[in-house]
Amino acid sequence: MTGVGPMEHSASDLTFPEYSPFKTKTMKKTAGILSLIFLIAVFAVQARKAGKLYAFKSGKISFFSEAPMENIDANTEIYAAVLNPENRKFAFSVQISTFNFEKELMQEHFNENYMESDKYPKATFTGQINEEVDLLKDGKHEVTVTGKLNIHGVEQERTIPASIEIKGSALTLSSKFQVKLRDHNIDIPKLVIKNLAEVVDVTVIGNLELKQ
């Protein structure tokens, strides 16, 4: 990407529309596209010499909470991710309000009472693949990514396992990890403490495409 000067940004700088229970799918998709544009800009200077950058094409982020009263399963297919194949730096950003639940009331409580998505609208991760793998050559790799996970306005240093498969210009990334709500100052009201586990299982799947 030519004509882009140096800039200092992180995944947490990305902006999205505020949460609204009446938000349309079109608005959510627009948020995802805008976040992708910002992420590409963040990595543009780093990737300019190589002239290559993996950008998000499709994917899914889901989380599962197993609790005594009921299990909670939510997912979103609207997020942004980029990967620089030269320095192995990776980032993603997801708008909290895009997660869909089976029960509308749970989705409302999730945004208003637990995640406070009006105040903390997105979750982000910015890090780097530790292993020196060739991300421009076909193959499969088991890697770890160390970086900063920001949820509910609280940043935690994490090392997360991931699987990567490269075929031509397509890269598929998948990862499963756990998030402790307490680590991100997410309070569970006593009235519903049996409805939500203190540890949540998160799954990330991303299909990225090489841009030149």
CYANA upper distance limits for C-alpha pairs under 8 A (distance plus 0.5 A):
  1 MET  CA     44 ALA  CA      6.76
  1 MET  CA     48 ARG  CA      6.84
  1 MET  CA     51 GLY  CA      7.87
  2 THR  CA     48 ARG  CA      8.04
  4 VAL  CA     41 ALA  CA      8.29
  4 VAL  CA     44 ALA  CA      7.61
  4 VAL  CA     45 VAL  CA      7.42
  5 GLY  CA     45 VAL  CA      7.52
  6 PRO  CA     45 VAL  CA      6.77
  7 MET  CA     42 VAL  CA      7.64
  7 MET  CA     45 VAL  CA      8.45
  8 GLU  CA     42 VAL  CA      7.92
  9 HIS  CA     13 ASP  CA      6.67
  9 HIS  CA     42 VAL  CA      6.35
 10 SER  CA     14 LEU  CA      8.18
 10 SER  CA     42 VAL  CA      7.42
 10 SER  CA    126 THR  CA      7.85
 11 ALA  CA     39 LEU  CA      7.22
 11 ALA  CA     42 VAL  CA      8.49
 11 ALA  CA     91 ALA  CA      6.94
 11 ALA  CA     92 PHE  CA      7.15
 11 ALA  CA     93 SER  CA      6.64
 11 ALA  CA    124 THR  CA      6.37
 11 ALA  CA    125 PHE  CA      7.30
 11 ALA  CA    126 THR  CA      6.88
 12 SER  CA     93 SER  CA      7.94
 12 SER  CA    122 LYS  CA      8.26
 12 SER  CA    123 ALA  CA      8.14
 12 SER  CA    124 THR  CA      6.45
 12 SER  CA    150 ASN  CA      8.25
 14 LEU  CA     35 SER  CA      6.36
 14 LEU  CA     38 PHE  CA      6.86
 14 LEU  CA     39 LEU  CA      8.06
 14 LEU  CA     93 SER  CA      8.10
 15 THR  CA     35 SER  CA      7.33
 16 PHE  CA     31 ALA  CA      5.94
 16 PHE  CA     34 LEU  CA      8.21
 16 PHE  CA     35 SER  CA      7.75
 16 PHE  CA     95 GLN  CA      7.44
 16 PHE  CA    121 PRO  CA      7.95
 16 PHE  CA    122 LYS  CA      8.50
 17 PRO  CA     31 ALA  CA      7.23
 18 GLU  CA    117 SER  CA      8.48
 18 GLU  CA    118 ASP  CA      6.62
 18 GLU  CA    121 PRO  CA      7.44
 19 TYR  CA     23 LYS  CA      7.86
 19 TYR  CA     97 SER  CA      6.11
 19 TYR  CA    117 SER  CA      7.09
 19 TYR  CA    118 ASP  CA      6.42
 19 TYR  CA    121 PRO  CA      7.84
 20 SER  CA     97 SER  CA      8.29
 21 PRO  CA    108 GLU  CA      8.06
 23 LYS  CA     27 MET  CA      6.95
 23 LYS  CA     28 LYS  CA      7.69
 24 THR  CA     28 LYS  CA      7.01
 25 LYS  CA     29 LYS  CA      6.66
 26 THR  CA     30 THR  CA      6.68
 27 MET  CA     31 ALA  CA      6.76
 28 LYS  CA     32 GLY  CA      6.90
 28 LYS  CA     78 ILE  CA      7.55
 28 LYS  CA     98 THR  CA      7.14
 29 LYS  CA     33 ILE  CA      6.74
 29 LYS  CA     78 ILE  CA      6.92
 30 THR  CA     34 LEU  CA      6.61
 31 ALA  CA     35 SER  CA      6.64
 31 ALA  CA     95 GLN  CA      8.36
 32 GLY  CA     36 LEU  CA      6.71
 32 GLY  CA     78 ILE  CA      6.01
 32 GLY  CA     79 TYR  CA      5.72
 32 GLY  CA     80 ALA  CA      6.51
 32 GLY  CA     94 VAL  CA      8.33
 32 GLY  CA     95 GLN  CA      8.40
 33 ILE  CA     37 ILE  CA      6.85
 33 ILE  CA     80 ALA  CA      7.97
 34 LEU  CA     38 PHE  CA      6.91
 35 SER  CA     39 LEU  CA      6.68
 35 SER  CA     79 TYR  CA      8.04
 35 SER  CA     80 ALA  CA      6.38
 35 SER  CA     93 SER  CA      7.77
 36 LEU  CA     40 ILE  CA      6.64
 36 LEU  CA     55 ALA  CA      8.23
 36 LEU  CA     56 PHE  CA      7.77
 36 LEU  CA     79 TYR  CA      8.27
 36 LEU  CA     80 ALA  CA      5.32
 36 LEU  CA     81 ALA  CA      7.17
 36 LEU  CA     82 VAL  CA      8.31
 37 ILE  CA     41 ALA  CA      6.81
 38 PHE  CA     42 VAL  CA      6.79
 39 LEU  CA     43 PHE  CA      7.01
 39 LEU  CA     80 ALA  CA      7.81
 39 LEU  CA     81 ALA  CA      7.57
 39 LEU  CA     82 VAL  CA      7.07
 39 LEU  CA     91 ALA  CA      8.13
 39 LEU  CA     92 PHE  CA      8.37
 40 ILE  CA     44 ALA  CA      6.33
 40 ILE  CA     55 ALA  CA      7.80
 40 ILE  CA     82 VAL  CA      7.18
 41 ALA  CA     45 VAL  CA      8.20
 43 PHE  CA     47 ALA  CA      6.63
 43 PHE  CA     82 VAL  CA      8.29
 43 PHE  CA     84 ASN  CA      7.59
 44 ALA  CA     48 ARG  CA      6.34
 45 VAL  CA     49 LYS  CA      8.47
 46 GLN  CA     84 ASN  CA      8.12
 47 ALA  CA     51 GLY  CA      6.22
 47 ALA  CA     52 LYS  CA      6.47
 47 ALA  CA     53 LEU  CA      6.76
 47 ALA  CA     84 ASN  CA      6.71
 47 ALA  CA     86 GLU  CA      7.66
 48 ARG  CA     52 LYS  CA      7.67
 50 ALA  CA     86 GLU  CA      7.45
 51 GLY  CA    212 GLN  CA      5.80
 52 LYS  CA     84 ASN  CA      7.87
 52 LYS  CA     85 PRO  CA      7.79
 52 LYS  CA    210 LEU  CA      7.07
 52 LYS  CA    211 LYS  CA      5.99
 52 LYS  CA    212 GLN  CA      5.00
 53 LEU  CA     82 VAL  CA      7.70
 53 LEU  CA     83 LEU  CA      6.71
 53 LEU  CA     84 ASN  CA      5.67
 53 LEU  CA     85 PRO  CA      6.98
 53 LEU  CA    210 LEU  CA      6.09
 53 LEU  CA    211 LYS  CA      5.65
 53 LEU  CA    212 GLN  CA      7.05
 54 TYR  CA     82 VAL  CA      6.07
 54 TYR  CA     83 LEU  CA      5.51
 54 TYR  CA     84 ASN  CA      6.80
 54 TYR  CA     85 PRO  CA      7.69
 54 TYR  CA    171 LEU  CA      8.10
 54 TYR  CA    208 LEU  CA      6.09
 54 TYR  CA    209 GLU  CA      5.66
 54 TYR  CA    210 LEU  CA      4.81
 54 TYR  CA    211 LYS  CA      6.40
 55 ALA  CA     81 ALA  CA      6.72
 55 ALA  CA     82 VAL  CA      5.15
 55 ALA  CA     83 LEU  CA      7.16
 55 ALA  CA    208 LEU  CA      5.63
 55 ALA  CA    209 GLU  CA      5.89
 55 ALA  CA    210 LEU  CA      6.91
 55 ALA  CA    211 LYS  CA      7.30
 56 PHE  CA     80 ALA  CA      6.44
 56 PHE  CA     81 ALA  CA      5.56
 56 PHE  CA     82 VAL  CA      6.54
 56 PHE  CA    206 GLY  CA      7.44
 56 PHE  CA    207 ASN  CA      6.69
 56 PHE  CA    208 LEU  CA      4.95
 56 PHE  CA    209 GLU  CA      6.96
 57 LYS  CA    206 GLY  CA      8.16
 57 LYS  CA    207 ASN  CA      6.07
 57 LYS  CA    208 LEU  CA      5.65
 57 LYS  CA    209 GLU  CA      6.71
 58 SER  CA     77 GLU  CA      7.67
 58 SER  CA    206 GLY  CA      6.62
 58 SER  CA    207 ASN  CA      5.68
 58 SER  CA    208 LEU  CA      7.57
 59 GLY  CA     77 GLU  CA      6.11
 59 GLY  CA     78 ILE  CA      8.15
 59 GLY  CA     79 TYR  CA      8.39
 59 GLY  CA    204 VAL  CA      8.22
 59 GLY  CA    205 ILE  CA      5.77
 59 GLY  CA    206 GLY  CA      4.77
 59 GLY  CA    207 ASN  CA      6.15
 60 LYS  CA     75 ASN  CA      7.37
 60 LYS  CA     76 THR  CA      6.18
 60 LYS  CA     77 GLU  CA      4.88
 60 LYS  CA     78 ILE  CA      7.77
 60 LYS  CA     79 TYR  CA      8.42
 60 LYS  CA    204 VAL  CA      6.53
 60 LYS  CA    205 ILE  CA      5.74
 60 LYS  CA    206 GLY  CA      7.01
 61 ILE  CA     75 ASN  CA      6.04
 61 ILE  CA     76 THR  CA      5.94
 61 ILE  CA     77 GLU  CA      6.92
 61 ILE  CA    202 VAL  CA      7.82
 61 ILE  CA    203 THR  CA      6.23
 61 ILE  CA    204 VAL  CA      5.07
 61 ILE  CA    205 ILE  CA      6.84
 62 SER  CA     73 ASP  CA      7.79
 62 SER  CA     74 ALA  CA      6.08
 62 SER  CA     75 ASN  CA      4.51
 62 SER  CA     76 THR  CA      6.92
 62 SER  CA    202 VAL  CA      6.31
 62 SER  CA    203 THR  CA      5.77
 62 SER  CA    204 VAL  CA      7.13
 63 PHE  CA     73 ASP  CA      6.41
 63 PHE  CA     74 ALA  CA      6.13
 63 PHE  CA     75 ASN  CA      6.95
 63 PHE  CA    200 VAL  CA      6.99
 63 PHE  CA    201 ASP  CA      5.86
 63 PHE  CA    202 VAL  CA      4.84
 63 PHE  CA    203 THR  CA      6.67
 64 PHE  CA     71 ASN  CA      7.77
 64 PHE  CA     72 ILE  CA      6.15
 64 PHE  CA     73 ASP  CA      5.13
 64 PHE  CA     74 ALA  CA      7.26
 64 PHE  CA    200 VAL  CA      6.35
 64 PHE  CA    201 ASP  CA      5.63
 64 PHE  CA    202 VAL  CA      7.10
 65 SER  CA     71 ASN  CA      6.11
 65 SER  CA     72 ILE  CA      5.47
 65 SER  CA     73 ASP  CA      7.03
 65 SER  CA    196 LEU  CA      6.78
 65 SER  CA    197 ALA  CA      6.02
 65 SER  CA    199 VAL  CA      7.64
 65 SER  CA    200 VAL  CA      5.56
 65 SER  CA    201 ASP  CA      6.99
 66 GLU  CA     70 GLU  CA      7.32
 66 GLU  CA     71 ASN  CA      5.09
 66 GLU  CA     72 ILE  CA      7.05
 66 GLU  CA    196 LEU  CA      7.48
 66 GLU  CA    197 ALA  CA      6.31
 66 GLU  CA    200 VAL  CA      8.34
 67 ALA  CA     71 ASN  CA      6.16
 67 ALA  CA     72 ILE  CA      8.50
 67 ALA  CA    194 LYS  CA      6.47
 67 ALA  CA    195 ASN  CA      6.01
 67 ALA  CA    196 LEU  CA      5.90
 67 ALA  CA    197 ALA  CA      5.56
 68 PRO  CA    194 LYS  CA      6.11
 68 PRO  CA    195 ASN  CA      7.11
 69 MET  CA    194 LYS  CA      6.13
 69 MET  CA    195 ASN  CA      5.69
 70 GLU  CA    194 LYS  CA      8.46
 70 GLU  CA    195 ASN  CA      6.18
 70 GLU  CA    196 LEU  CA      8.24
 71 ASN  CA    195 ASN  CA      7.93
 71 ASN  CA    196 LEU  CA      8.15
 72 ILE  CA    101 PHE  CA      8.39
 72 ILE  CA    196 LEU  CA      7.90
 73 ASP  CA    101 PHE  CA      7.07
 73 ASP  CA    102 GLU  CA      8.07
 74 ALA  CA     99 PHE  CA      6.44
 74 ALA  CA    100 ASN  CA      5.86
 74 ALA  CA    101 PHE  CA      5.34
 74 ALA  CA    102 GLU  CA      7.94
 75 ASN  CA     99 PHE  CA      5.54
 75 ASN  CA    100 ASN  CA      5.97
 75 ASN  CA    101 PHE  CA      7.68
 76 THR  CA     98 THR  CA      6.37
 76 THR  CA     99 PHE  CA      5.19
 76 THR  CA    100 ASN  CA      6.71
 78 ILE  CA     94 VAL  CA      7.54
 78 ILE  CA     95 GLN  CA      8.22
 78 ILE  CA     98 THR  CA      7.28
 79 TYR  CA     92 PHE  CA      7.75
 79 TYR  CA     93 SER  CA      6.44
 79 TYR  CA     94 VAL  CA      5.10
 79 TYR  CA     95 GLN  CA      7.34
 80 ALA  CA     92 PHE  CA      5.90
 80 ALA  CA     93 SER  CA      5.89
 80 ALA  CA     94 VAL  CA      7.05
 81 ALA  CA     90 PHE  CA      7.92
 81 ALA  CA     91 ALA  CA      6.08
 81 ALA  CA     92 PHE  CA      4.63
 81 ALA  CA     93 SER  CA      7.12
 81 ALA  CA    206 GLY  CA      8.31
 81 ALA  CA    208 LEU  CA      8.38
 82 VAL  CA     90 PHE  CA      6.32
 82 VAL  CA     91 ALA  CA      6.14
 82 VAL  CA     92 PHE  CA      7.12
 82 VAL  CA    208 LEU  CA      8.09
 83 LEU  CA     88 ARG  CA      7.07
 83 LEU  CA     89 LYS  CA      6.28
 83 LEU  CA     90 PHE  CA      4.95
 83 LEU  CA     91 ALA  CA      7.21
 84 ASN  CA     88 ARG  CA      5.76
 84 ASN  CA     89 LYS  CA      5.85
 84 ASN  CA     90 PHE  CA      7.02
 85 PRO  CA     89 LYS  CA      7.95
 85 PRO  CA    134 ASP  CA      8.11
 85 PRO  CA    135 LEU  CA      5.78
 85 PRO  CA    136 LEU  CA      7.19
 86 GLU  CA    135 LEU  CA      8.25
 87 ASN  CA    128 GLN  CA      8.27
 88 ARG  CA    128 GLN  CA      6.04
 88 ARG  CA    129 ILE  CA      5.85
 88 ARG  CA    130 ASN  CA      8.46
 88 ARG  CA    135 LEU  CA      8.36
 89 LYS  CA    126 THR  CA      8.15
 89 LYS  CA    127 GLY  CA      6.29
 89 LYS  CA    128 GLN  CA      4.68
 89 LYS  CA    129 ILE  CA      6.88
 90 PHE  CA    126 THR  CA      6.43
 90 PHE  CA    127 GLY  CA      5.89
 90 PHE  CA    128 GLN  CA      6.11
 90 PHE  CA    129 ILE  CA      7.86
 91 ALA  CA    124 THR  CA      7.92
 91 ALA  CA    125 PHE  CA      5.96
 91 ALA  CA    126 THR  CA      4.82
 91 ALA  CA    127 GLY  CA      6.79
 92 PHE  CA    124 THR  CA      6.21
 92 PHE  CA    125 PHE  CA      5.94
 92 PHE  CA    126 THR  CA      7.21
 93 SER  CA    122 LYS  CA      7.26
 93 SER  CA    123 ALA  CA      6.33
 93 SER  CA    124 THR  CA      4.89
 93 SER  CA    125 PHE  CA      7.11
 94 VAL  CA     98 THR  CA      8.40
 94 VAL  CA    122 LYS  CA      5.98
 94 VAL  CA    123 ALA  CA      5.94
 94 VAL  CA    124 THR  CA      6.96
 95 GLN  CA     99 PHE  CA      8.39
 95 GLN  CA    121 PRO  CA      6.45
 95 GLN  CA    122 LYS  CA      4.90
 95 GLN  CA    123 ALA  CA      7.13
 96 ILE  CA    111 ASN  CA      7.95
 96 ILE  CA    115 MET  CA      8.30
 96 ILE  CA    117 SER  CA      6.66
 96 ILE  CA    121 PRO  CA      6.19
 96 ILE  CA    122 LYS  CA      5.56
 96 ILE  CA    123 ALA  CA      7.16
 97 SER  CA    111 ASN  CA      7.01
 97 SER  CA    117 SER  CA      7.04
 97 SER  CA    121 PRO  CA      7.65
 99 PHE  CA    107 GLN  CA      8.32
100 ASN  CA    107 GLN  CA      7.35
101 PHE  CA    106 MET  CA      7.37
101 PHE  CA    107 GLN  CA      6.07
102 GLU  CA    106 MET  CA      8.49
103 LYS  CA    107 GLN  CA      7.01
104 GLU  CA    108 GLU  CA      6.82
105 LEU  CA    109 HIS  CA      6.75
106 MET  CA    110 PHE  CA      6.43
107 GLN  CA    111 ASN  CA      6.84
108 GLU  CA    112 GLU  CA      6.53
108 GLU  CA    113 ASN  CA      8.48
109 HIS  CA    113 ASN  CA      5.62
109 HIS  CA    114 TYR  CA      7.11
110 PHE  CA    114 TYR  CA      5.55
110 PHE  CA    115 MET  CA      6.37
110 PHE  CA    116 GLU  CA      8.19
111 ASN  CA    115 MET  CA      5.69
111 ASN  CA    116 GLU  CA      5.82
111 ASN  CA    117 SER  CA      5.65
111 ASN  CA    118 ASP  CA      8.20
112 GLU  CA    116 GLU  CA      5.33
112 GLU  CA    117 SER  CA      7.03
112 GLU  CA    118 ASP  CA      8.06
114 TYR  CA    186 ILE  CA      6.59
114 TYR  CA    187 ASP  CA      6.96
114 TYR  CA    188 ILE  CA      7.35
115 MET  CA    120 TYR  CA      7.62
115 MET  CA    152 HIS  CA      6.56
115 MET  CA    186 ILE  CA      7.27
116 GLU  CA    120 TYR  CA      6.49
116 GLU  CA    121 PRO  CA      8.16
116 GLU  CA    152 HIS  CA      7.96
117 SER  CA    121 PRO  CA      4.88
117 SER  CA    122 LYS  CA      7.70
117 SER  CA    152 HIS  CA      8.39
120 TYR  CA    151 ILE  CA      8.33
120 TYR  CA    152 HIS  CA      5.91
120 TYR  CA    153 GLY  CA      6.44
122 LYS  CA    151 ILE  CA      7.73
122 LYS  CA    152 HIS  CA      8.24
123 ALA  CA    149 LEU  CA      8.06
123 ALA  CA    150 ASN  CA      6.03
123 ALA  CA    151 ILE  CA      5.28
123 ALA  CA    152 HIS  CA      7.58
124 THR  CA    149 LEU  CA      6.39
124 THR  CA    150 ASN  CA      5.67
124 THR  CA    151 ILE  CA      7.35
125 PHE  CA    147 GLY  CA      7.32
125 PHE  CA    148 LYS  CA      6.04
125 PHE  CA    149 LEU  CA      4.97
125 PHE  CA    150 ASN  CA      6.74
126 THR  CA    147 GLY  CA      5.92
126 THR  CA    148 LYS  CA      6.02
126 THR  CA    149 LEU  CA      7.39
127 GLY  CA    145 VAL  CA      6.71
127 GLY  CA    146 THR  CA      5.77
127 GLY  CA    147 GLY  CA      4.18
127 GLY  CA    148 LYS  CA      6.78
128 GLN  CA    145 VAL  CA      5.85
128 GLN  CA    146 THR  CA      6.11
128 GLN  CA    147 GLY  CA      6.85
129 ILE  CA    143 VAL  CA      7.23
129 ILE  CA    144 THR  CA      6.34
129 ILE  CA    145 VAL  CA      4.84
129 ILE  CA    146 THR  CA      7.06
130 ASN  CA    143 VAL  CA      7.54
130 ASN  CA    144 THR  CA      6.36
130 ASN  CA    145 VAL  CA      6.37
130 ASN  CA    146 THR  CA      7.35
131 GLU  CA    143 VAL  CA      6.67
131 GLU  CA    144 THR  CA      7.60
133 VAL  CA    141 HIS  CA      8.03
135 LEU  CA    166 ILE  CA      7.70
136 LEU  CA    166 ILE  CA      8.07
136 LEU  CA    169 SER  CA      8.48
137 LYS  CA    166 ILE  CA      7.29
137 LYS  CA    167 LYS  CA      8.24
137 LYS  CA    168 GLY  CA      8.04
138 ASP  CA    165 GLU  CA      7.92
138 ASP  CA    166 ILE  CA      5.23
138 ASP  CA    167 LYS  CA      5.49
138 ASP  CA    168 GLY  CA      6.81
139 GLY  CA    165 GLU  CA      6.27
139 GLY  CA    166 ILE  CA      5.79
139 GLY  CA    167 LYS  CA      7.49
140 LYS  CA    163 SER  CA      7.91
140 LYS  CA    164 ILE  CA      6.14
140 LYS  CA    165 GLU  CA      4.90
140 LYS  CA    166 ILE  CA      6.95
141 HIS  CA    163 SER  CA      6.35
141 HIS  CA    164 ILE  CA      5.63
141 HIS  CA    165 GLU  CA      6.95
142 GLU  CA    161 PRO  CA      7.99
142 GLU  CA    162 ALA  CA      6.55
142 GLU  CA    163 SER  CA      5.23
142 GLU  CA    164 ILE  CA      6.97
143 VAL  CA    161 PRO  CA      6.41
143 VAL  CA    162 ALA  CA      5.84
143 VAL  CA    163 SER  CA      6.68
143 VAL  CA    164 ILE  CA      8.02
144 THR  CA    159 THR  CA      6.81
144 THR  CA    160 ILE  CA      5.93
144 THR  CA    161 PRO  CA      4.86
144 THR  CA    162 ALA  CA      6.30
145 VAL  CA    159 THR  CA      5.91
145 VAL  CA    160 ILE  CA      5.68
145 VAL  CA    161 PRO  CA      6.83
145 VAL  CA    162 ALA  CA      7.69
146 THR  CA    157 GLU  CA      7.88
146 THR  CA    158 ARG  CA      6.17
146 THR  CA    159 THR  CA      4.68
146 THR  CA    160 ILE  CA      6.87
147 GLY  CA    157 GLU  CA      6.20
147 GLY  CA    158 ARG  CA      6.12
147 GLY  CA    159 THR  CA      7.03
148 LYS  CA    155 GLU  CA      6.67
148 LYS  CA    156 GLN  CA      6.00
148 LYS  CA    157 GLU  CA      5.12
148 LYS  CA    158 ARG  CA      6.53
149 LEU  CA    155 GLU  CA      6.01
149 LEU  CA    156 GLN  CA      5.75
149 LEU  CA    157 GLU  CA      6.83
149 LEU  CA    158 ARG  CA      7.06
150 ASN  CA    154 VAL  CA      5.91
150 ASN  CA    155 GLU  CA      4.69
150 ASN  CA    156 GLN  CA      6.85
151 ILE  CA    155 GLU  CA      7.09
151 ILE  CA    184 HIS  CA      6.61
152 HIS  CA    184 HIS  CA      6.53
152 HIS  CA    185 ASN  CA      7.70
152 HIS  CA    186 ILE  CA      7.55
153 GLY  CA    184 HIS  CA      7.88
154 VAL  CA    183 ASP  CA      8.29
154 VAL  CA    184 HIS  CA      5.59
154 VAL  CA    185 ASN  CA      7.64
155 GLU  CA    184 HIS  CA      7.83
156 GLN  CA    183 ASP  CA      8.11
156 GLN  CA    184 HIS  CA      8.32
160 ILE  CA    175 SER  CA      8.03
160 ILE  CA    176 LYS  CA      8.42
160 ILE  CA    177 PHE  CA      7.12
161 PRO  CA    175 SER  CA      6.64
161 PRO  CA    176 LYS  CA      7.62
161 PRO  CA    177 PHE  CA      7.92
162 ALA  CA    173 LEU  CA      7.31
162 ALA  CA    174 SER  CA      6.11
162 ALA  CA    175 SER  CA      4.93
162 ALA  CA    176 LYS  CA      7.74
163 SER  CA    173 LEU  CA      6.17
163 SER  CA    174 SER  CA      5.76
163 SER  CA    175 SER  CA      6.86
164 ILE  CA    171 LEU  CA      7.41
164 ILE  CA    172 THR  CA      6.16
164 ILE  CA    173 LEU  CA      5.14
164 ILE  CA    174 SER  CA      7.18
165 GLU  CA    171 LEU  CA      6.19
165 GLU  CA    172 THR  CA      5.71
165 GLU  CA    173 LEU  CA      7.16
166 ILE  CA    170 ALA  CA      6.36
166 ILE  CA    171 LEU  CA      5.00
166 ILE  CA    172 THR  CA      7.01
167 LYS  CA    171 LEU  CA      6.94
169 SER  CA    209 GLU  CA      6.30
169 SER  CA    210 LEU  CA      5.53
170 ALA  CA    207 ASN  CA      7.62
170 ALA  CA    208 LEU  CA      6.40
170 ALA  CA    209 GLU  CA      5.30
170 ALA  CA    210 LEU  CA      6.84
171 LEU  CA    207 ASN  CA      6.42
171 LEU  CA    208 LEU  CA      5.57
171 LEU  CA    209 GLU  CA      6.74
171 LEU  CA    210 LEU  CA      8.22
172 THR  CA    205 ILE  CA      7.89
172 THR  CA    206 GLY  CA      6.20
172 THR  CA    207 ASN  CA      5.11
172 THR  CA    208 LEU  CA      6.67
173 LEU  CA    204 VAL  CA      8.33
173 LEU  CA    205 ILE  CA      6.26
173 LEU  CA    206 GLY  CA      5.61
173 LEU  CA    207 ASN  CA      7.01
173 LEU  CA    208 LEU  CA      8.37
174 SER  CA    203 THR  CA      7.94
174 SER  CA    204 VAL  CA      6.01
174 SER  CA    205 ILE  CA      4.91
174 SER  CA    206 GLY  CA      6.87
175 SER  CA    203 THR  CA      6.25
175 SER  CA    204 VAL  CA      5.67
175 SER  CA    205 ILE  CA      7.11
176 LYS  CA    201 ASP  CA      7.75
176 LYS  CA    202 VAL  CA      6.18
176 LYS  CA    203 THR  CA      5.02
176 LYS  CA    204 VAL  CA      6.95
177 PHE  CA    201 ASP  CA      6.54
177 PHE  CA    202 VAL  CA      5.90
177 PHE  CA    203 THR  CA      7.18
178 GLN  CA    199 VAL  CA      7.02
178 GLN  CA    200 VAL  CA      6.07
178 GLN  CA    201 ASP  CA      5.12
178 GLN  CA    202 VAL  CA      6.24
179 VAL  CA    183 ASP  CA      8.21
179 VAL  CA    199 VAL  CA      6.16
179 VAL  CA    200 VAL  CA      5.75
179 VAL  CA    201 ASP  CA      7.05
179 VAL  CA    202 VAL  CA      7.65
180 LYS  CA    184 HIS  CA      7.77
180 LYS  CA    198 GLU  CA      6.46
180 LYS  CA    199 VAL  CA      5.00
180 LYS  CA    200 VAL  CA      6.92
181 LEU  CA    185 ASN  CA      6.92
181 LEU  CA    186 ILE  CA      5.61
181 LEU  CA    187 ASP  CA      7.81
181 LEU  CA    198 GLU  CA      6.12
181 LEU  CA    199 VAL  CA      6.68
181 LEU  CA    200 VAL  CA      7.93
182 ARG  CA    186 ILE  CA      6.23
182 ARG  CA    187 ASP  CA      7.57
182 ARG  CA    198 GLU  CA      7.68
188 ILE  CA    192 VAL  CA      7.42
188 ILE  CA    193 ILE  CA      6.28
188 ILE  CA    196 LEU  CA      7.93
189 PRO  CA    193 ILE  CA      6.50
192 VAL  CA    196 LEU  CA      7.43
193 ILE  CA    197 ALA  CA      8.00
